[in-house]
Amino acid sequence: MNTESVAADAPFAPTTGLPGLDAVLSGVQRGDNIVWQIQALDEYEALVTPYAEAARRAGRRLIYFRFASHRPLLADDAGVEIHHPRPADGFDAFVDQVHSVIDATGREAMYVFDCLSELAEAWQSDRMMGNFFRLTCPRLFDLDTVTYFGVFRKRHARAGMEVITATTQFLLDVFRCRGQLYLRPVKVQHRSAASMNLIHAWEAGDHFRPVADSGTVSEILAGSGWPGLEDALIVDHWKRHFAAARRARASGDPAARAAAFGRLAAMLFPDDAGMTRLVREYLELGDLLAVRDRMIGVGTIGGKALGMLVARAILRRELPAVHARLEAHDSFYVGTEVFDTFFVHNGLWWLRRQQREPATFLQGLDEAHERIMNGSFSGSILRQFEGMLDYFGEWPYIVRSSSRLEDRYGNAFAGQYDSVFCMNQGTREKRRAELLDAVRRVYASTLGAQALRYRERRGLLGHNEQMALLIMRVSGTAGRRYFNPHAAGVGLSFNPYPWNPRIDMRAGVVRLVAGLGTRAVDRADDDYTRLVALNAPELRPEHNFGAIARHSQRRMDTLDLEQDHVVSGPFREFVADDDDFPLALFTSREQDGGPVFLTFDGLLERTPFAADMRALLASLHTAYRHPVEIEFALNLRADDSYRINLLQCRPMQVRNADGAAVTAPPAGAARLLAARGAVIGPSRVIRPDRVILVRTAGYGRLGQPGRLAVTRLVGRINRVSGDRVLLALGPGRWGSSDPWLGIPVAFAEINHVAALCEVVAMHENLTPDVSLGTHFINELIEADTLYFALFPNREDNLLDEAALLRRPNRLAELVPDSERWAELVHVADVAPGELVLYADAERQAVVVTEGG
């Protein structure tokens, strides 16, 4: 039925079905939501029954939402339409199930809901019960319906009941005192009658007698079980469960402890099978209680926070010597309920809801962002935020996303959501405003186009994505204008960059930078990181100090506490006044008196850092049963000892546009290319839509001027290809300084290429070495370009050049005046998904198939 349709031809005359009660309420009106606060279910039944009979007599559609475990309020007969939404499916799904019925039913219907208290139990949150009401009541009001809700007295914390009270038109307290049933209006909106706000005794049949004398009223209220003014007298679900868990821990009863652990883990952590195994194996009940002590609001703490906690727990048990070198964990958590409540109470829920639909997920994003950045928080959450600020003092911290879907097996969400550094300097008011803006920014990033496209590609738009926050103290040494850890980086338990035969890929790798780790995570300019193969940390792709100097880090990221933002600038400038910076361990020079360069040689040669990181990554890899990726910060002490701050741990992901964690092509797929033996870069799946092929035989016959001309032509194709996903194939070394050994491109001439293939043949008399061990590898690694070599003379390698040449050559169209090279350089555009590249770093294999 259309939402604007009329339920019946007769005029809608709302009623409770009890004329005496209608008189007390000065009539029921269209749009009224009536909440009955009851002591026992039979009281609610006594009110629902005449209301339902009146709906039947009037020929009105009567909708009953049956979701609670209590006995049914209405029988399944011809006079009622019963729907069964499922609270166990979660808040988002339950809202959708209820509202789809409401929208389909249309105007002027009558509704009965089971007792709402069941929702608070299902979601372990009185506030989420209130949030459901906040979303549902206005919609029913707009459709001119009349609706009955029940909620049990003295069961819910003020945070939930305040929302219901503020939203409904009627809140009526029903209770017994000395055997008599009474009705007391708590809220009556838009009505005015002298007797309306009096207590009424519900006597035989339909008679409601007002209680007018003060003595009797006082006696009745004194015996009504009124909860009083103190919030703590009604303890919410979380406080009850955590208090019970503390008692179980103190009891020494293993069964009680196990039951408490399981209950708290389900409340705190996202539901993910792989992570649930690690939680059960490595976390302890005390760990969960410690989380609650540092938690703002309630709800899950998200995937990123869970990964960090689990990783620390694994090292605590499996590698205590390295665990002793970790900085103490000093973070706070903002639960997902804070996020949900923020969106509900700032009128953003339905804007967010449309982003779950494929047809509308990119609509209204600017409006949503503006409204999020102007949104407000509840008083209780603000007080908790202020308590955290008082704890941190003026120490910098970072507000990090920790969504329900982040850092899971299968979906990393790496870089999709914002993290915001807070300098945390100045007055308490200024620091609070900075914190709230940071929280809003992370919340807003959930509705950013980049994150939504990521979810859409992975089939996750319809999933309930909730944002928790991990608020972490920034590692570093206070007392200077510039604030940062001495070093930071990213570690992988499986090394996908085997540029030298001595590298053991299973020993892991670290990308290391001085200052904040932002440079190790995302390359922001043409600077470099130090790549450390952990089984041979002395190895570098460069062969002399000049090359090492050219590919060393020059710029550093730091917090400028005076200017209140993150800055990038020359490393030497930022550490010039820092007497504590470990220059001797971090820098090298070619000769005495020469300039120093960031090499980290001393750190790697004279401390156990590389061995510790290798052991740390191996331990996590073993526990996860999967390669892992970590983020860390590092601070040195005066005696060259150090502390590692483990910031994040997640399963290492296959980079795949549609989310499937596979690196092998489907059986029977036609192969355009197969290569084994030299793959540089993490495993991934790429769907190229343009292929650049420099044909081996023709290139091998060219002289030097011709080879240089072809090289510049490749650069021009790269520039005009824009956002195309490029696969480039060509003979010999790409980036070689010697045109006789390959294609001497500068990196800027292939910087848009997603995957680069070196065909290891020039002509029959020359088979050059591949680019492994050259400075060019640095550029490829920093840009995250997949490199692989193809050896045509090996049995397990192939290239179906003819299949590429059958596709039209777009060279002349893309680059005018290039016709003379059309026999040598072939540029083929392919339809989406027509070619698929599967790269498996662990097996050192690449396959390109035609079709999926």
C-alpha positions in Angstrom: 0.0 0.0 0.0 1.2 3.5 -0.8 2.4 5.4 2.3 -0.1 8.2 1.6 -3.1 5.8 1.2 -6.0 6.0 3.7 -6.6 2.9 5.8 -10.4 3.0 5.7 -13.2 5.1 4.2 -14.7 6.1 7.5 -13.3 9.2 9.3 -10.5 8.2 11.8 -11.7 8.8 15.3 -8.9 7.6 17.6 -9.7 6.1 20.9 -8.2 3.9 23.7 -11.3 1.8 23.6 -12.0 2.9 27.2 -14.3 6.0 27.1 -13.3 6.8 30.7 -9.7 6.9 29.8 -10.3 8.9 26.7 -12.0 11.5 29.0 -8.9 11.5 31.3 -6.7 12.1 28.4 -9.0 14.7 26.8 -9.3 12.5 23.8 -6.7 10.6 21.7 -5.6 12.4 18.6 -4.1 11.4 15.3 -0.3 11.0 15.6 -0.4 10.2 19.3 2.3 7.8 20.6 1.2 6.5 24.0 3.9 4.9 26.2 2.7 2.8 29.2 5.2 2.5 32.0 4.1 -0.8 33.6 4.9 -3.0 36.6 3.6 -6.2 35.1 2.6 -7.4 31.6 -1.1 -8.0 32.6 -1.4 -4.3 33.1 -0.3 -3.6 29.5 -2.6 -6.4 28.3 -5.6 -4.8 30.0 -4.9 -1.6 28.1 -4.1 -3.2 24.7 -7.2 -5.4 24.6 -9.9 -2.7 24.5 -7.7 -0.6 22.2 -7.5 -3.5 19.7 -11.2 -4.2 19.9 -11.9 -0.5 19.1 -9.6 -0.7 16.1 -11.5 -3.8 14.8 -14.9 -2.1 15.3 -13.8 0.9 13.4 -12.4 -1.1 10.6 -8.9 0.3 11.1 -5.7 -1.6 10.2 -4.2 -2.9 13.4 -0.5 -3.7 13.2 1.1 -5.7 16.0 4.9 -5.9 16.2 5.7 -9.1 18.0 9.3 -9.4 19.0 9.5 -10.0 22.7 9.9 -13.2 24.6 6.8 -12.5 26.8 3.5 -14.0 26.0 1.6 -12.5 23.0 -0.5 -9.4 23.7 -2.9 -10.1 20.8 -4.1 -13.4 19.2 -3.3 -14.2 15.6 -6.8 -13.7 14.1 -8.4 -11.8 11.3 -8.5 -8.5 13.1 -4.7 -8.0 13.5 -1.7 -8.0 11.2 1.3 -9.5 13.1 4.9 -8.8 12.1 8.0 -10.3 13.6 11.0 -8.0 13.5 14.1 -9.6 15.1 16.1 -7.6 17.7 18.8 -10.3 17.5 19.6 -9.1 14.0 20.9 -5.8 15.5 19.7 -2.3 15.9 20.1 -1.3 12.2 18.3 -4.3 10.9 15.5 -4.1 13.4 14.9 -0.4 12.6 14.7 -1.4 8.9 12.3 -4.3 9.5 9.9 -2.1 11.5 10.0 0.9 9.3 9.5 -1.1 6.1 6.2 -2.2 7.6 5.3 1.3 8.7 6.0 2.8 5.3 4.1 0.1 3.5 1.1 0.4 5.8 0.5 4.1 5.3 -1.7 6.6 7.1 -4.2 6.4 9.9 -3.4 2.9 11.1 -3.2 1.7 14.7 -0.2 0.0 16.2 0.7 -2.1 19.2 4.4 -2.9 20.1 5.5 -5.6 22.5 7.2 -4.3 25.6 10.2 -2.2 24.5 12.2 -3.3 27.5 13.0 -6.5 25.5 15.0 -4.3 23.1 17.2 -3.0 25.8 18.0 -6.6 26.8 18.6 -7.7 23.3 21.0 -4.8 22.6 22.3 -4.5 26.2 21.6 -0.8 26.1 18.8 1.4 27.4 20.1 4.2 25.2 19.7 2.1 22.1 16.1 1.3 23.1 15.6 5.1 23.4 17.3 5.6 20.0 14.8 3.2 18.4 11.9 5.1 19.9 13.5 8.4 18.8 13.6 7.1 15.1 10.1 5.5 15.1 7.9 7.8 17.1 8.1 10.8 14.7 7.5 8.6 11.7 4.3 7.3 13.2 3.3 10.8 14.2 3.7 12.0 10.6 1.5 9.2 9.4 -1.4 10.2 11.7 -1.3 6.8 13.5 -2.1 5.9 17.1 0.5 3.6 18.7 0.8 1.8 22.0 4.2 1.0 23.5 5.0 -0.6 26.8 8.1 -0.3 29.0 8.7 -1.8 32.4 9.0 0.6 35.4 12.3 1.0 37.4 14.2 -1.1 34.9 15.9 1.4 32.7 18.7 4.0 33.3 17.8 7.6 32.8 19.8 7.8 29.5 17.2 5.6 27.8 14.0 6.8 29.4 14.8 10.5 29.0 14.8 10.0 25.2 11.4 8.3 25.3 10.0 11.0 27.5 11.2 13.8 25.3 9.9 12.2 22.1 6.5 10.7 22.9 3.2 12.6 23.2 2.0 10.5 26.3 4.0 8.8 29.0 1.7 7.3 31.5 2.8 5.5 34.7 0.7 2.5 35.6 1.4 1.0 39.1 -0.2 -0.8 42.0 -0.3 0.5 45.6 -2.1 -1.5 48.3 -3.8 -3.6 45.7 -5.3 -0.7 43.8 -4.2 0.0 40.2 -3.3 3.7 39.5 -2.5 5.7 36.4 -0.3 8.8 36.7 0.5 11.0 33.7 4.3 11.7 33.5 4.0 13.6 30.2 0.9 14.9 28.4 1.7 16.9 25.3 -0.5 19.5 23.8 -3.4 18.9 26.1 -4.9 21.1 28.8 -7.4 19.9 31.4 -7.7 20.4 35.1 -7.9 16.7 36.0 -5.5 15.4 33.4 -2.4 15.5 35.4 -3.9 14.0 38.5 -3.4 10.4 39.6 -6.4 8.3 38.7 -7.5 5.1 40.3 -8.6 2.5 37.8 -11.7 1.0 39.3 -14.1 -1.6 38.0 -14.7 -1.6 34.3 -14.1 1.7 32.6 -14.1 4.0 35.7 -11.1 6.3 36.4 -11.4 8.2 39.6 -9.1 11.2 40.1 -7.3 11.4 43.4 -7.4 15.1 44.4 -6.4 15.4 48.1 -2.8 15.8 48.9 -2.7 13.3 51.8 -3.9 10.4 49.6 -1.6 11.5 46.7 1.4 11.5 49.1 0.5 8.0 50.4 0.1 6.6 46.9 3.4 8.0 45.6 5.3 6.9 48.7 4.1 3.4 48.0 4.6 3.5 44.2 8.2 2.5 44.1 9.3 5.8 42.6 13.1 5.4 41.8 14.2 8.7 43.2 16.5 11.3 41.9 19.8 9.4 42.0 20.9 7.9 38.6 22.9 5.1 40.3 19.8 3.5 41.8 18.9 2.1 38.4 22.0 0.4 37.0 22.3 0.0 33.3 23.1 -3.3 31.5 26.8 -2.6 31.2 27.3 -1.7 34.8 25.4 -4.8 35.9 27.4 -7.2 33.7 30.8 -5.7 34.5 30.0 -5.7 38.2 29.0 -9.3 37.9 32.3 -10.0 36.0 34.3 -8.4 38.8 32.6 -10.6 41.3 33.3 -13.7 39.1 36.9 -12.8 38.8 37.3 -12.4 42.6 35.4 -15.6 43.3 38.0 -17.9 41.8 35.2 -20.0 40.1 36.5 -21.0 36.6 33.0 -21.6 35.3 31.8 -18.2 36.5 34.9 -16.5 35.0 34.4 -18.2 31.7 30.8 -17.2 31.5 31.6 -13.6 32.4 34.4 -13.5 29.8 32.1 -14.8 27.1 29.4 -12.3 27.9 31.8 -9.3 28.1 33.6 -10.3 24.9 30.4 -10.4 23.0 29.5 -6.9 24.2 32.9 -5.3 23.5 34.2 -6.9 20.3 32.9 -7.1 16.8 31.7 -10.5 15.7 34.4 -12.0 13.5 35.3 -15.7 13.6 39.0 -15.3 13.2 39.4 -12.6 15.8 37.0 -14.4 18.2 39.4 -17.3 18.3 42.2 -15.0 19.2 40.2 -13.3 21.9 39.3 -16.6 23.5 42.9 -17.8 23.3 44.9 -14.8 24.4 42.8 -12.3 26.3 41.9 -12.6 30.0 38.9 -11.4 32.0 41.1 -8.7 33.5 41.9 -7.3 30.0 38.2 -6.9 29.4 37.6 -5.2 32.7 40.5 -2.8 31.9 38.9 -1.9 28.6 35.7 -0.8 30.4 37.7 1.4 32.8 38.9 3.4 29.8 35.7 3.4 27.8 33.6 6.4 26.8 30.0 5.4 26.3 29.3 1.7 25.5 29.1 -0.6 22.5 31.9 -2.5 20.7 35.4 -0.9 20.5 35.9 -1.8 16.8 38.4 -3.8 14.9 41.4 -1.6 15.2 41.3 -1.4 18.9 40.7 -5.1 19.2 43.7 -5.9 16.9 46.0 -3.8 19.0 44.8 -5.4 22.3 45.1 -9.0 20.9 48.6 -8.4 19.5 49.8 -7.1 22.9 48.2 -10.1 24.6 49.9 -12.5 22.2 53.3 -11.0 22.9 52.6 -11.0 26.6 52.2 -14.8 26.5 54.4 -15.9 23.6 57.3 -13.4 23.7 57.6 -11.9 27.1 61.1 -10.5 26.5 59.9 -8.4 23.6 56.7 -7.6 25.5 58.8 -6.1 28.2 60.2 -3.6 25.6 56.7 -2.3 24.7 55.4 1.0 25.9 52.6 0.6 28.4 49.2 0.7 26.7 47.6 4.1 27.4 44.6 4.5 25.2 40.9 5.2 25.5 37.9 3.8 23.6 34.8 5.4 22.4 32.1 2.8 21.9 29.9 2.4 18.8 26.8 3.4 20.8 28.1 6.9 20.9 28.3 7.0 17.1 24.8 5.6 16.7 23.3 8.0 19.3 25.1 10.9 17.7 23.5 10.2 14.3 20.1 9.6 15.8 20.0 12.7 18.0 21.4 15.0 15.4 18.8 14.0 12.8 21.4 12.2 10.6 20.2 8.6 10.8 18.1 8.6 7.6 20.8 10.5 5.7 23.2 7.8 6.7 20.7 5.1 5.9 20.4 6.1 2.2 24.2 5.5 1.9 23.5 1.8 2.3 21.5 1.7 -1.0 23.4 1.2 -4.2 21.2 3.7 -6.0 21.7 6.5 -3.5 25.0 5.8 -1.7 26.8 8.8 -3.1 23.9 11.3 -2.7 23.7 14.0 0.0 27.3 13.6 1.2 28.0 17.3 1.4 24.9 17.9 3.5 25.7 14.9 5.7 29.3 16.2 6.3 28.1 19.7 7.2 25.5 18.4 9.6 28.0 16.0 11.2 30.5 18.7 11.8 27.8 20.8 13.5 26.4 17.9 15.6 26.3 17.9 19.4 27.0 15.2 22.0 25.0 14.3 25.2 26.0 15.8 28.5 27.2 12.4 29.9 29.5 11.8 26.9 30.9 15.3 27.2 31.7 14.7 30.8 33.5 11.5 30.0 35.5 13.3 27.2 36.5 16.0 29.7 37.7 13.3 32.1 39.9 11.9 29.4 41.3 15.3 28.7 42.1 15.8 32.4 43.9 12.5 32.3 46.0 13.4 29.3 46.8 16.9 30.5 48.3 18.7 27.5 50.0 15.7 26.0 49.2 15.2 22.3 47.0 12.3 21.3 45.4 10.9 18.1 41.8 10.0 17.5 41.8 6.9 15.3 39.0 5.2 13.5 38.1 1.7 14.8 35.0 0.7 13.0 33.2 -2.6 13.3 34.4 -3.7 9.9 38.1 -2.5 10.2 41.1 -4.8 10.5 39.2 -8.0 10.1 40.2 -11.1 8.2 39.3 -10.2 4.6 38.7 -6.4 4.9 41.4 -4.0 6.2 39.7 -0.7 5.3 43.3 0.7 5.4 43.3 4.4 4.8 39.5 4.6 4.2 38.6 6.5 7.4 40.3 9.5 9.0 42.6 9.6 12.0 43.2 13.0 13.5 46.1 14.2 15.6 45.2 16.6 18.4 48.0 18.9 19.7 46.0 19.3 22.9 47.5 22.6 23.9 45.9 25.6 25.7 42.8 26.1 27.7 40.4 23.2 28.7 37.7 24.7 26.5 40.0 24.9 23.5 41.2 21.4 24.0 37.7 20.1 24.3 36.6 21.9 21.1 39.6 20.3 19.3 38.7 16.9 20.5 35.0 17.1 19.5 36.0 18.4 16.1 38.4 15.4 15.7 35.6 13.0 16.7 33.2 14.6 14.2 35.8 14.3 11.4 36.3 10.6 11.9 32.5 10.1 12.1 32.1 12.2 8.9 34.7 10.0 7.1 32.3 7.1 7.3 30.1 9.0 4.8 33.1 10.0 2.6 32.9 9.0 -1.1 36.2 7.1 -0.9 35.0 4.9 2.0 31.6 4.3 0.5 33.1 3.3 -2.8 35.4 0.9 -1.0 32.4 -0.7 0.7 30.4 -0.8 -2.5 33.2 -2.6 -4.3 33.3 -5.2 -1.6 29.6 -5.7 -1.3 29.5 -4.1 2.2 27.1 -1.2 1.6 24.3 -3.1 3.3 26.4 -4.1 6.3 25.9 -2.3 9.5 29.1 -0.2 9.8 29.5 1.4 13.2 32.4 3.7 14.1 34.1 3.2 17.4 37.2 5.3 18.2 40.6 4.5 19.6 42.2 7.5 21.2 45.9 7.0 21.8 48.6 9.0 23.5 51.2 10.0 20.9 54.6 8.5 21.5 57.5 11.0 21.9 59.4 13.2 24.3 57.7 16.4 25.6 59.4 19.8 26.1 60.0 21.0 22.6 58.1 22.8 19.9 58.2 19.7 17.6 56.7 16.5 19.0 57.2 13.0 17.5 58.6 9.6 18.3 62.2 9.1 17.2 61.1 6.6 14.6 58.0 4.8 13.4 57.0 2.4 10.7 55.1 -0.5 9.3 56.1 -4.1 9.7 54.9 -7.1 7.6 55.4 -10.7 8.8 55.8 -11.8 5.2 58.3 -9.8 3.1 56.9 -9.2 -0.4 60.0 -7.4 -1.6 62.7 -10.0 -2.3 65.1 -7.8 -4.2 68.1 -10.0 -3.2 68.4 -13.8 -3.2 69.6 -13.7 0.4 66.2 -12.4 1.6 64.0 -14.8 3.5 60.5 -13.7 2.7 59.2 -15.4 5.8 61.4 -13.4 8.0 59.4 -10.2 7.5 60.2 -6.7 6.6 60.0 -3.2 8.2 59.5 0.2 6.5 61.2 2.6 8.8 61.1 6.4 9.0 62.2 9.1 11.4 59.4 11.0 13.1 55.7 10.2 12.8 54.8 7.0 11.0 52.6 8.8 8.5 55.4 8.6 5.9 55.7 4.9 6.3 52.0 4.4 5.7 51.4 6.7 2.8 53.9 8.2 0.4 53.1 11.9 0.4 56.0 13.2 -1.8 59.1 12.0 -3.5 60.9 11.1 -0.3 61.9 7.6 0.8 61.7 5.1 3.6 64.3 2.6 4.8 63.2 -0.9 3.8 64.7 -3.5 6.2 64.7 -7.2 5.3 64.7 -8.6 8.9 66.8 -11.7 8.2 69.5 -9.5 6.5 69.0 -5.9 7.8 72.2 -4.7 6.3 71.0 -5.4 2.7 70.0 -2.4 0.5 69.1 -2.3 -3.2 71.7 0.4 -3.7 75.3 -0.6 -4.3 77.2 2.5 -3.2 76.9 5.3 -0.6 76.0 7.9 -3.3 72.9 5.8 -4.2 72.1 5.3 -0.6 72.3 9.0 0.1 70.0 9.8 -2.9 67.4 7.3 -1.6 67.5 8.2 2.1 64.7 10.0 3.9 65.1 13.8 3.8 61.8 15.1 5.2 60.1 14.2 8.4 56.6 14.5 9.8 56.1 16.0 13.3 53.5 17.8 15.4 54.1 21.5 15.6 52.7 22.3 19.1 53.0 26.1 18.5 51.2 26.1 15.2 48.7 23.4 16.2 49.0 21.0 13.2 51.1 18.3 11.6 54.0 19.6 9.6 56.4 18.1 7.1 59.9 19.6 6.7 63.6 18.9 6.5 64.7 16.3 9.0 67.8 18.2 9.9 65.8 21.3 10.8 63.4 19.5 13.1 66.1 17.7 15.1 68.6 20.6 15.1 67.8 21.6 18.7 67.0 18.1 20.0 70.0 17.0 22.0 68.2 13.7 22.8 67.7 12.6 19.2 69.7 9.5 18.5 71.7 10.8 15.5 74.5 8.3 16.1 72.2 5.4 15.6 70.1 6.9 12.8 72.5 8.6 10.5 75.7 7.9 8.5 78.2 9.9 6.5 80.5 8.8 3.7 83.5 10.5 5.3 84.4 12.5 8.3 83.0 16.0 8.0 80.6 15.1 5.2 76.9 15.5 5.4 74.9 13.0 7.4 72.0 10.9 5.9 69.3 8.9 7.5 70.3 5.3 7.1 69.4 3.8 10.5 72.6 1.7 10.2 73.5 2.1 13.8 70.1 1.1 15.0 70.2 -2.0 12.9 73.9 -2.9 13.6 74.3 -2.1 17.3 70.9 -2.8 18.8 68.6 -5.9 18.8 65.9 -3.9 17.1 65.8 -6.0 13.9 65.9 -9.3 15.8 63.1 -8.1 18.1 60.9 -7.0 15.2 61.5 -10.4 13.4 60.6 -12.3 16.5 57.6 -10.0 17.2 56.2 -10.4 13.7 56.8 -14.2 13.6 54.9 -14.6 16.9 51.9 -12.6 15.7 52.0 -14.5 12.3 51.9 -17.8 14.1 49.0 -16.8 16.4 47.0 -15.3 13.6 47.7 -18.2 11.3 48.1 -15.6 8.6 50.6 -12.9 7.6 50.1 -9.8 9.6 50.8 -6.1 9.2 51.6 -3.8 12.2 52.2 -0.1 12.8 54.6 0.9 15.5 56.5 3.8 17.0 60.0 3.7 18.5 61.7 5.8 21.1 65.4 5.5 22.1 66.8 6.1 25.5 70.2 7.6 26.5 71.7 4.1 26.9 70.6 3.1 23.4 67.8 0.9 24.8 64.4 1.5 23.4 60.7 1.2 23.7 58.4 0.0 21.0 54.8 1.2 20.9 52.7 -1.3 19.1 49.9 0.8 17.6 48.0 -1.6 15.3 47.9 -5.2 14.1 45.8 -6.6 11.4 45.7 -9.6 9.0 47.7 -8.7 5.9 45.3 -8.2 3.0 45.3 -9.3 -0.6 44.6 -6.1 -2.5 41.6 -6.8 -4.5 39.0 -4.4 -6.0 36.1 -6.6 -5.2 37.2 -8.0 -1.9 37.8 -11.7 -2.6 40.9 -12.8 -0.8 42.2 -14.9 -3.7 45.5 -14.7 -5.7 44.9 -17.7 -8.0 42.9 -17.5 -11.2 39.8 -19.7 -11.6 40.4 -23.1 -13.0 40.1 -23.2 -16.8 40.5 -19.5 -17.4 42.3 -18.6 -20.6 45.8 -17.3 -19.8 47.3 -14.3 -21.5 50.4 -14.3 -19.4 52.1 -16.4 -16.7 55.3 -15.5 -14.9 57.2 -17.1 -12.0 60.4 -16.3 -10.1 60.6 -12.6 -9.5 57.6 -10.7 -8.0 58.1 -7.5 -6.0 55.1 -6.2 -4.0 52.3 -7.5 -1.9 49.8 -10.0 -3.3 47.0 -8.4 -5.1 44.4 -8.7 -7.9 44.4 -6.0 -10.5 41.9 -5.4 -13.3 43.9 -3.4 -16.0 41.9 -1.4 -18.5 44.9 -0.4 -20.6 47.9 -2.4 -21.6 51.2 -1.0 -22.9 53.3 -3.6 -24.8 56.7 -2.8 -26.1 57.5 -5.7 -28.4 60.7 -7.4 -27.5 62.0 -8.4 -31.0 61.5 -4.9 -32.5 63.0 -3.1 -29.6 66.1 -5.3 -29.7 66.8 -4.2 -33.3 66.7 -0.5 -32.4 69.8 1.7 -32.0 70.2 4.0 -29.1 68.2 7.0 -30.6 65.3 4.7 -31.3 65.3 3.2 -27.8 65.3 6.7 -26.3 62.4 7.8 -28.5 60.4 4.7 -27.5 61.2 5.5 -23.8 59.9 9.0 -24.1 56.8 7.7 -26.0 56.0 5.4 -23.1 56.2 8.4 -20.7 53.7 10.3 -22.9 51.3 7.4 -22.9 51.6 7.2 -19.1 50.8 10.9 -18.8 47.7 10.9 -21.0 46.3 7.7 -19.3 45.2 9.6 -16.2 43.2 7.4 -13.9 43.5 4.3 -16.1 44.7 1.1 -14.5 47.9 0.4 -16.6 49.7 -2.8 -17.2 53.1 -2.2 -18.9 55.2 -5.0 -20.5 58.6 -4.5 -22.1 61.9 -6.0 -22.7 64.9 -5.9 -20.3 65.3 -3.6 -17.4 62.8 -0.8 -16.9 64.6 2.2 -15.5 68.0 1.1 -16.6 70.6 3.8 -17.2 71.9 1.8 -20.1 69.4 1.7 -23.1 71.2 -1.5 -24.2 69.9 -3.3 -21.2 66.3 -2.2 -21.3 63.9 0.7 -21.4 65.6 3.7 -19.6 62.5 5.4 -18.3 62.6 7.8 -15.4 60.1 6.8 -12.7 57.9 9.8 -13.5 57.4 8.3 -16.9 55.6 5.2 -15.5 54.2 6.6 -12.2 50.6 5.7 -13.2 51.5 2.1 -14.0 49.8 -0.4 -11.6 51.8 -3.4 -12.7 55.2 -3.4 -14.5 56.5 -6.5 -16.3 60.1 -7.0 -17.4 60.3 -9.5 -20.2 63.8 -10.9 -19.7 65.0 -11.0 -23.3 66.3 -8.3 -25.7 67.4 -10.4 -28.6 68.8 -13.8 -29.1 72.3 -12.7 -28.0 71.3 -10.7 -24.8 69.3 -11.7 -21.8 69.8 -8.9 -19.3 69.4 -9.2 -15.5 66.1 -8.0 -14.1 65.9 -4.8 -12.0 66.3 -6.5 -8.6 68.9 -4.9 -6.5 68.8 -1.6 -8.4 67.8 1.9 -7.2 64.7 1.6 -9.4 63.2 -1.0 -7.0 63.1 1.8 -4.4 60.8 3.8 -6.6 58.5 0.9 -7.3 58.2 0.0 -3.6 57.5 3.5 -2.5 54.8 3.9 -5.1 53.4 0.4 -4.4 53.8 -0.6 -8.0 53.7 -4.3 -8.6 56.8 -5.5 -10.4 57.3 -8.9 -11.9 59.7 -10.5 -14.4 58.7 -12.9 -17.2 61.3 -15.4 -18.5 60.1 -16.5 -21.9 62.5 -19.5 -22.1 61.3 -21.1 -18.9 58.6 -23.8 -19.1 56.2 -22.2 -16.6 56.3 -18.7 -18.2 54.2 -17.6 -21.2 53.1 -14.4 -23.0 50.4 -14.6 -25.6 51.5 -11.5 -27.5 49.1 -12.3 -30.4 46.1 -12.0 -28.1 47.1 -8.5 -27.2 47.8 -7.5 -30.8 44.3 -8.6 -31.9 43.0 -5.7 -29.9 43.0 -2.3 -31.7 46.1 -0.2 -31.2 45.2 3.2 -29.8 48.7 4.6 -29.9 48.2 7.1 -32.7 44.9 8.3 -31.2 46.5 8.9 -27.8 49.8 10.4 -28.9 49.7 12.3 -32.2 52.7 11.9 -34.6 53.5 8.4 -33.2 52.4 6.3 -36.1 55.9 5.2 -37.0 56.1 3.3 -33.7 52.8 1.4 -34.1 54.5 -1.9 -35.1 56.7 -1.7 -32.0 54.5 -0.1 -29.3 50.9 -1.5 -28.9 48.4 0.2 -26.6 45.3 -1.8 -26.1 42.2 -0.8 -24.1 40.2 -3.5 -22.5 36.7 -3.6 -21.1 36.3 -3.7 -17.3 37.0 -7.2 -16.0 38.2 -8.4 -19.5 41.7 -8.9 -18.1 42.4 -9.9 -14.5 45.9 -10.0 -13.0 46.5 -12.3 -10.0 49.8 -11.7 -8.2 50.8 -14.1 -5.4 53.9 -12.8 -3.7 54.3 -15.9 -1.5 54.5 -18.2 -4.5 56.3 -15.6 -6.6 53.8 -16.0 -9.4 51.7 -13.8 -11.6 48.9 -14.8 -14.0 46.9 -12.6 -16.3 43.6 -14.2 -17.5 41.1 -13.2 -20.1 37.8 -12.8 -18.3 37.2 -13.3 -14.6 
